[in-house]
Each structure stands twice: as C-alpha cells, then as structure tokens.
Amino acid sequence: MASAHRVALAFMLAMCMGAIGAINPGFVVRITQKGLDYARQEGMSVLQKELSKIHIPDFSGSTHTHIGKVKYSFSSMNIRSFQLPNSQINLVPNVGLKLSISGAFIEVDGQWRVRYKLMLYATDNMLPSSSISDHGHFDLKVEGISISVGMKLGSDGQGRPTISPSDCSSYISNVDVHISGKFSWLVDIFHHQIDSAFRKAIEDQICPLVSQSISSKLGPLLQTLPVTAKIDHVAAIDYSLIGPPSVTAEVLDAQLKGEFFYLSHRSTPPFPALPMSFPVDHDLMVYFAAGSYLFNTAGFVYHSAGALVFNVTDDMIPKNFSVRLNTSSFGTLIPQISKMYPNMLMKLKIESASAPFLNIKPGNLTISPVMDIQAYAILPNSSLAPLFLLNVTTNALVKIAVNSGRIVGNLELSRVEMVLKHSDVGPFSVTVLNLAVNYYISNVLLPQVNEILKKGYPLPLLDHVQLTDVVLQPYENFILFGANVHNG
C-alpha cells in the first residue's frame, strides 16, 4: 500500500468537509468515531515511518566531576526502531481533530568516546594528573514518549479541503543509555548530562516532523482531490465544500454542494436543495446522504441540454413481437396510416416533456417522467412524415445501490398513461396503441435508460478507498448510505 494513500485514508474526513449554513447541501458525509479510529490505525504506520527519520546529531561536551575533568562524544547514531503502540484520535468541537500518542519508544545505537583527566591527591598534596581514555558501543532506549497534535480542518476558496497543524507538544519520560567498554561505569558519574542531551535532541525534532508531515504531505495531497466529477460529455457533479467543517464531540459532518451542472453552460437550478435530517446512527465508519437535489439537478441538466431524447426504429424491436414498427403493422390499429403511407418503416422519437424528478420518501423511491412520443413514417427518400404526437405519463419504482464507489440505479415501470396531443392522420383512440406503446417503453426504452443508470454517479472517494458492508435507507428527501471503509 502506497504511503500517500495510507496518509490520505488516515484523514479521509478532510476530503468531505462541509458546514451547516444558510444554503442546504445536496450531499452530506458523516464520519463517525469508528471511521476515525480506522483512519488512525492506517495513518500510524505512515507517521511512524516519518518519525523514524529523526536525525540525532553527533554531540560532545565536557564536565567537571569530583575526580577530574571529563570530555565525551557520541557519534554514528542510528535509529533501529521507532514504535507508536498507543494512539487515539478525537474530535474537537468547532475546531477539528486531536491526535494523541502515548507509550512510544525509540531504540538507538551508536559509538561513544570518553577521556578522563584524573586529579590524584596524596594527603594534602596534589600529584601529577593522569588521563584515561575509553570508547565503545552504546544502546539507547527512549521510553514513555507522548505526542499531542491538533489539526484544524477547513476549506479554501475553491471548495477544496484543507488541513493544518494547530498545536503540538511532546514529552519524554525516560532515557536509558547502556554503555559498553572497560571503563563504562565511569559514565554513570555524568549520565544526567547525557540523558538531557539525548532528550533535547529528540524532543526538538518530534513536533517539527509531525507538523511537516501534515503540511507538506497531507495538505498538498488533499488539494489534489477533485471538486468536480465528470460524468460524460454533457454533465459533471460539483462536490465542492460549501464551508468549513462542522465538528461535534461525536461526528464530523461534511457538507458538499452535490449538484449536477451542464459542462457547456452552467446555470442555477430553478429549485433549492431541501433540508436533510440526519438520523443518529454511529455503527458504521462513514455515512453518505445523497439528497433529492443531487438526482433532480441531474434531470434538470440533461433535460435542458436536450440529452433526454431516444429514437426507436423497427430493427430495435424484438423479432417475436407482433406489432412491428411499420405502417403496415400500425395500419391494423390505425387504418388511415397504412392508406396514407403504405409499406413504410416508422420511427418513434421519445423525449422528456419536462425534467424528471425523483421523489424520495421513507421506504419508497419513485419517478414519474412525462414524455412526448412523436411517430413518423420514413419516406422512400429517408425524410420523415409526422403521423401523431402522444403525451405519455409514466410511473416507475427506483432502486438505488452502491457499486464500486458509484451510485447506480434501476427503474421498474409500473404505470403508463397516454393522451393524444396531435394527429396528422385524423382522429383515433389511443387505447388501440396501449399494447404497442407499453411494449416499446418497457422492452426498448427502459433497457436503454437502465444501461445508463447502471454506469452510475461517482461518490467523492479517494483512489483505492473501497466501501464494504454497505446499507441503504431512504428518508424524507434523501437516501442514506452507510458503510465501512477498506483501503485496498
């Protein structure tokens, strides 16, 4: 697993930050304590690797003892291990996060050298001094390291997530040095100076390294998160943050614009996002609330772009269906068609009369698109002769799911009603067309629509982040997706 991805997952909440404001969001992400704990576990290995880069510089010094002056030096120091066994991450209301680490320890080895200039005494007379030199290997264990770092969450002017260190402190409770060599016991005389030097060298680097990891690695990584997700040549989704994070003692709520827009010409939808009342549920790591606004801006954009147009011709009709899409077959239902245009193929142009809107209620999702169906006869020169225009109102049940990080859908038709808006072949009863139109919509049009919905819309997730244990529940005006997270 790439370290950058682990860092990103460790703070996945930052990508989803939003705020409660005057404008309702179209999409909300809630990170629970369970989600934070998983992110912390993933992130600790990265932070441990960064802290293992601590450089302990060579140092030397001198001190006076009761037996004489001592000069010492410690060099060639190498960190064998840096362990962070205990950690926790907590939400700080209205601010961000607090990461606390305790019981951490470092193991270091290196070389030492010491020179004693002994002052010898005989009765009241000082004898000539004598020097003793020694060197060898040492092992250092720094135990009881505690680190506390605050992280402030926010968003920039483009709606991108930001994270920055707000405060940091560290403390070392114990430094234990084991010296090898013939005169290693003499080091005990001035071990306090050595302990103090090691403690300061390490403490001075912990917070700068932690802060640097947040600022130079995590911050820029989060800035690469796209605030838009392109769907096709027509539309994209705006997943920009609508404000700074909303943090409580239990959850972080991330509020995003959650709005489809037309790539060629962006305009404000003629309806607002409706409020979403989040249920109290903390069993899973993350919850996504996709408001009806998200889906209905999709309908608005595609309808405005003229993209909700489907053509049906006879070669698309299954061979076993008796009512072919030609004037001979339709002539048995509407005789004047075959009289006016004998033995010609036909074409149906189906387009939305208005933007389709998804209606989300507890336990029920429905959509009632209204369509115009224009029937044509295809003349020998390939031009089209209009036959009749139907206004068709349908009702369909909507099934929503999450597949590979995308919201996917499927429609099941439950009702079709037709009204004749205009006829170029004289008056007729639309009842005679019920069987044919129902069949064409159910077996030709609906599979095309479902194939599009099967491709789905992407959730705002980082690469390599996968959702597991997904549950789905419709509420008033929004669909709630709950899931656990896996970094794969």
C-alpha positions in Angstrom: 0.0 0.0 0.0 1.5 3.4 -1.0 2.2 5.6 2.0 0.5 8.5 0.3 -2.7 6.5 0.1 -2.4 5.5 3.7 -1.9 9.1 4.7 -4.9 10.1 2.7 -7.1 7.4 4.1 -6.0 8.3 7.6 -7.5 11.6 7.2 -10.2 10.8 4.7 -12.6 13.0 6.5 -10.8 16.1 5.3 -11.8 15.4 1.7 -15.5 15.6 2.7 -15.6 18.6 4.9 -18.6 21.0 4.8 -20.6 23.2 7.1 -24.1 23.9 8.2 -25.1 27.2 6.6 -27.9 29.1 5.1 -27.6 27.0 1.9 -28.6 23.4 2.2 -26.2 20.9 0.9 -27.1 18.4 -1.8 -24.7 15.8 -0.4 -23.5 15.1 3.2 -20.8 12.9 4.5 -20.7 11.9 8.2 -17.5 10.4 9.7 -18.0 8.6 12.9 -15.6 7.8 15.7 -15.3 4.3 14.3 -14.2 5.7 11.0 -11.7 8.0 12.6 -10.3 5.0 14.6 -9.8 3.1 11.4 -8.1 6.1 9.7 -5.9 6.5 12.7 -4.7 2.9 12.5 -3.9 3.2 8.8 -2.1 6.5 9.4 0.1 5.4 12.3 2.3 3.4 10.1 2.9 6.4 7.9 3.6 8.7 10.9 5.9 6.1 12.4 7.9 6.0 9.2 8.2 9.8 9.2 9.3 9.9 12.8 11.9 7.3 12.1 13.6 9.9 10.1 14.6 11.8 13.2 18.3 12.6 13.0 20.2 12.7 16.2 23.3 14.8 15.6 26.7 13.9 17.0 27.3 15.8 20.2 30.2 16.2 22.6 30.9 18.0 25.8 32.8 18.2 28.9 32.1 18.3 32.6 33.9 18.5 35.9 33.5 15.7 38.4 34.9 15.1 41.8 37.7 13.0 40.2 38.6 15.4 37.4 37.5 16.8 34.1 35.7 14.6 31.6 35.4 15.1 27.8 32.9 12.9 26.0 31.4 12.4 22.5 28.6 10.4 21.0 28.5 9.7 17.2 27.3 7.5 14.4 23.8 7.3 15.9 21.3 5.2 14.1 17.6 4.7 14.9 16.9 1.0 14.9 13.2 1.3 15.8 10.6 3.9 16.5 7.3 2.4 17.8 4.0 4.1 18.3 2.0 1.4 20.2 -0.8 3.5 21.7 -2.7 6.3 19.9 -6.2 7.8 19.7 -7.8 10.5 17.7 -10.6 12.6 19.0 -13.0 15.2 17.6 -12.6 18.7 18.9 -15.9 20.5 18.6 -15.8 23.5 16.2 -12.1 23.0 15.6 -11.0 19.7 14.1 -9.0 16.8 15.4 -6.7 15.9 18.2 -4.2 13.1 17.7 -2.7 11.7 21.0 0.2 9.2 21.1 1.4 7.6 24.3 3.9 4.9 25.3 6.0 5.5 22.2 9.7 4.5 22.3 12.8 4.8 20.3 15.8 2.4 20.1 19.1 3.9 19.0 22.7 2.6 18.8 26.0 4.4 18.1 29.6 4.9 19.2 30.9 6.7 22.3 34.3 8.0 23.3 35.4 9.5 26.6 38.6 10.9 28.1 39.1 11.4 31.8 41.8 13.7 33.2 42.1 12.4 36.7 43.4 14.6 39.5 45.2 12.5 42.1 45.8 13.5 45.7 48.2 12.3 48.4 47.4 13.7 51.8 47.3 17.4 51.2 49.4 17.4 48.1 48.1 17.1 44.5 50.0 14.6 42.4 50.5 14.9 38.7 47.3 14.2 36.7 46.7 11.1 34.8 44.4 10.5 31.7 42.2 7.6 30.9 40.6 7.1 27.5 37.9 4.6 26.5 35.4 4.1 23.7 32.8 1.6 22.6 29.3 0.9 21.5 26.2 2.2 23.2 22.4 1.4 23.1 19.9 4.0 23.9 16.2 3.4 24.7 13.9 6.4 24.9 10.7 5.4 26.6 7.4 7.0 27.6 7.2 9.3 24.6 3.9 11.2 24.4 2.8 13.4 21.5 -0.2 15.6 21.1 -1.0 17.3 17.9 -4.1 19.3 16.9 -5.3 19.6 13.3 -7.5 22.3 12.1 -9.9 21.4 9.2 -11.2 23.9 6.7 -11.7 24.7 3.0 -10.2 27.1 0.6 -11.8 29.5 -1.8 -12.3 26.8 -4.5 -14.1 24.5 -2.1 -11.1 22.2 -1.7 -10.3 20.7 1.7 -7.5 22.0 3.9 -5.8 20.6 7.0 -3.1 22.3 9.0 -1.4 21.6 12.4 -2.8 24.0 15.1 -0.6 22.9 18.0 1.8 20.2 19.0 3.6 19.1 22.2 5.8 16.2 23.1 7.3 14.7 26.2 9.9 12.0 27.1 9.6 10.4 30.5 12.8 8.2 30.5 16.1 8.0 28.7 18.2 4.8 29.3 21.7 4.5 28.0 23.7 1.3 28.1 27.5 1.7 27.5 30.0 -1.0 26.6 33.7 -0.7 27.4 36.2 -1.3 30.1 35.5 2.0 31.9 31.9 2.3 31.0 31.0 2.6 34.7 32.6 6.0 34.8 29.9 7.3 32.5 27.4 6.9 35.3 29.1 9.9 37.0 27.7 12.3 34.4 24.8 10.4 32.9 22.4 13.2 33.7 24.1 15.4 31.2 24.0 12.6 28.6 20.3 11.9 29.2 19.5 15.6 28.9 21.3 15.9 25.6 19.6 13.0 24.1 16.2 14.1 25.4 16.5 17.6 23.9 17.8 16.3 20.6 14.8 14.1 20.1 12.1 16.3 21.6 13.2 19.2 19.5 12.5 17.2 16.3 9.2 15.4 17.0 6.8 18.3 16.6 8.5 19.8 13.6 8.5 16.4 11.9 4.8 15.8 12.7 3.8 19.3 11.6 5.9 19.0 8.4 4.2 15.6 7.6 0.8 17.3 7.9 1.7 20.4 6.0 4.0 19.0 3.2 2.4 15.6 2.6 -1.2 15.6 3.7 -2.1 19.2 2.8 -1.0 19.1 -0.8 -2.4 15.6 -1.2 -5.8 16.8 -0.2 -5.5 19.7 -2.6 -5.4 17.2 -5.5 -8.8 15.9 -4.7 -11.2 16.9 -7.5 -14.1 19.1 -6.5 -15.9 18.1 -9.7 -16.6 14.6 -11.1 -17.2 14.5 -14.9 -19.9 12.1 -15.8 -19.9 12.4 -19.7 -19.7 15.0 -22.4 -22.9 16.7 -21.0 -22.6 16.9 -17.3 -20.4 16.8 -14.2 -21.1 16.9 -10.4 -20.0 19.7 -8.2 -18.6 18.2 -5.0 -17.1 21.4 -3.6 -17.3 22.1 0.1 -19.9 24.8 1.0 -18.0 25.9 4.1 -15.7 24.9 6.9 -16.2 21.6 8.8 -19.0 21.0 11.3 -17.4 19.1 14.2 -19.1 17.8 17.3 -17.9 15.6 20.1 -19.3 12.5 18.2 -19.1 13.1 14.5 -17.7 15.2 11.7 -20.4 16.3 9.2 -19.1 17.1 5.8 -21.5 19.1 3.6 -20.9 19.4 -0.1 -22.8 21.2 -2.9 -23.8 18.0 -4.5 -25.1 19.5 -7.7 -25.0 18.4 -11.4 -24.1 21.1 -13.9 -24.1 21.4 -17.7 -20.5 21.5 -18.9 -21.2 23.8 -21.8 -23.3 26.3 -20.0 -23.7 26.3 -16.2 -26.9 27.8 -14.8 -28.5 27.8 -11.4 -31.2 25.1 -10.9 -34.7 26.6 -10.5 -35.3 24.8 -7.2 -33.4 24.8 -3.9 -31.8 21.9 -2.0 -34.1 20.5 0.6 -33.0 20.1 4.2 -31.9 16.6 5.3 -32.4 15.4 8.9 -29.6 13.0 9.6 -30.6 10.0 11.8 -28.5 9.3 14.9 -26.5 6.2 13.8 -22.9 5.6 14.6 -22.5 1.9 13.9 -20.6 2.2 10.6 -17.5 4.2 9.7 -19.0 6.6 7.2 -22.4 7.7 6.1 -23.4 9.4 2.8 -26.6 11.4 2.4 -27.5 11.9 -1.2 -30.3 14.4 -1.4 -33.1 14.5 -3.9 -31.4 17.7 -5.0 -28.4 15.8 -6.4 -30.6 13.5 -8.5 -33.0 16.2 -9.6 -30.3 18.5 -10.8 -29.2 15.6 -13.0 -32.7 15.5 -14.5 -32.7 19.3 -14.9 -29.3 19.4 -16.6 -29.9 16.5 -19.1 -33.3 17.8 -20.0 -32.0 21.4 -20.5 -29.2 20.0 -22.7 -31.7 18.1 -24.9 -30.0 14.9 -23.9 -33.1 13.0 -22.9 -34.1 12.0 -26.4 -34.3 8.4 -27.6 -35.1 7.1 -31.1 -36.8 3.8 -31.6 -36.8 2.0 -35.0 -38.1 -1.4 -36.2 -34.6 -3.0 -36.0 -34.7 -2.4 -32.3 -37.9 -4.3 -31.7 -37.5 -8.0 -30.7 -38.4 -10.3 -33.6 -41.1 -12.1 -31.6 -43.2 -9.0 -31.0 -46.2 -8.9 -33.4 -46.7 -5.1 -33.7 -43.8 -4.1 -35.9 -42.7 -0.5 -36.2 -44.0 0.0 -39.8 -47.1 1.4 -41.4 -48.5 -2.0 -42.3 -48.5 -3.2 -38.8 -49.8 0.1 -37.3 -52.3 0.2 -40.1 -54.2 -2.7 -38.4 -54.6 -0.4 -35.4 -55.0 3.0 -37.2 -56.2 2.2 -40.8 -55.5 5.7 -42.2 -51.8 5.3 -41.5 -51.4 2.4 -44.0 -53.6 4.2 -46.5 -51.6 7.4 -46.4 -48.2 5.7 -46.2 -48.3 2.1 -47.4 -45.5 -0.3 -46.7 -43.1 2.1 -45.0 -41.0 1.8 -41.9 -41.7 4.0 -38.9 -39.7 5.8 -36.3 -40.6 6.9 -32.8 -38.8 9.9 -31.3 -39.2 9.8 -27.5 -38.1 12.9 -25.4 -38.8 14.2 -22.0 -41.5 16.8 -21.9 -40.1 18.2 -18.6 -37.2 17.4 -16.3 -37.8 14.1 -14.5 -37.8 14.4 -10.7 -37.0 11.7 -8.2 -39.4 11.6 -5.2 -37.7 10.2 -2.1 -39.9 9.1 0.8 -39.1 6.7 3.7 -39.0 3.3 2.2 -40.0 4.4 -1.3 -38.4 6.0 -4.3 -40.4 6.9 -7.4 -40.1 8.8 -10.5 -42.9 10.0 -12.9 -41.3 11.2 -16.1 -43.6 12.8 -18.7 -42.6 12.1 -22.3 -43.7 13.1 -25.8 -43.7 10.4 -28.4 -43.7 11.6 -31.9 -44.4 8.9 -34.6 -43.0 9.3 -38.1 -43.3 7.4 -41.4 -39.9 7.0 -43.1 -40.4 8.1 -46.7 -38.5 6.5 -49.6 -36.2 9.5 -49.7 -35.5 8.9 -46.0 -37.3 12.1 -45.0 -39.8 11.9 -42.1 -43.6 12.4 -42.3 -45.2 13.1 -38.9 -48.1 10.8 -38.0 -49.1 11.6 -34.5 -47.9 13.0 -31.2 -48.6 11.3 -27.8 -48.1 12.7 -24.3 -47.2 9.8 -22.1 -47.1 9.9 -18.3 -45.3 7.1 -16.6 -44.6 6.0 -13.1 -41.6 3.9 -12.1 -40.1 2.4 -9.0 -36.5 3.3 -8.5 -33.9 1.0 -7.0 -30.7 2.6 -5.8 -27.4 0.8 -4.8 -23.7 1.4 -4.5 -21.4 -0.5 -6.7 -17.6 0.1 -6.7 -17.9 3.5 -5.2 -20.7 4.7 -7.6 -24.4 5.3 -7.0 -26.2 3.1 -9.5 -29.9 2.8 -10.3 -32.6 0.7 -12.0 -36.2 1.6 -13.0 -39.1 -0.7 -12.9 -42.1 0.6 -14.8 -45.4 0.4 -13.0 -47.8 2.6 -15.0 -48.2 4.2 -18.4 -50.9 6.7 -19.4 -51.3 8.2 -22.9 -53.0 11.3 -24.3 -53.2 12.2 -28.0 -51.8 15.7 -28.3 -51.9 15.9 -32.1 -52.6 13.7 -35.1 -51.6 14.2 -38.8 -53.6 11.2 -39.9 -57.0 12.1 -38.4 -58.6 11.3 -35.1 -58.2 7.9 -33.4 -58.5 6.4 -29.9 -55.1 6.0 -28.2 -56.5 2.8 -26.5 -55.6 0.9 -29.6 -51.9 1.8 -29.0 -51.7 0.7 -25.4 -50.1 -2.7 -26.1 -47.6 -1.4 -28.6 -46.5 1.7 -26.6 -46.2 -0.2 -23.3 -44.1 -2.9 -25.0 -41.8 -0.3 -26.7 -41.3 1.6 -23.5 -40.8 -1.5 -21.3 -38.6 -3.5 -23.7 -36.8 -1.0 -25.8 -36.6 2.4 -24.0 -36.3 1.2 -20.4 -33.3 -1.1 -21.1 -31.5 1.9 -22.7 -32.2 4.1 -19.6 -31.2 1.4 -17.2 -28.0 0.8 -19.1 -27.2 4.5 -18.5 -28.2 4.3 -14.8 -26.1 1.2 -14.4 -23.0 3.3 -15.1 -23.9 5.4 -12.1 -22.5 8.5 -10.5 -19.2 8.5 -8.5 -19.1 9.1 -4.8 -16.4 11.6 -3.6 -13.8 8.9 -2.7 -10.1 8.8 -2.9 -8.4 6.3 -5.1 -8.0 2.8 -3.5 -10.7 3.5 -0.9 -13.3 0.8 -1.0 -16.7 0.6 0.7 -17.8 -2.5 2.5 -20.9 -3.6 4.4 -23.0 -1.0 2.5 -26.5 -0.4 3.8 -29.1 1.8 2.2 -32.2 3.5 3.7 -34.4 6.2 2.1 -35.6 9.0 4.3 -37.5 12.2 3.6 -35.8 13.9 0.7 -32.6 11.9 0.8 -31.0 8.4 0.6 -28.7 7.4 3.4 -25.8 5.1 2.5 -23.8 3.6 5.5 -20.6 1.7 5.0 -17.3 0.6 6.5 -14.1 1.6 4.7 -11.3 -0.5 3.4 -8.1 0.7 1.8 -7.2 -1.8 -0.9 
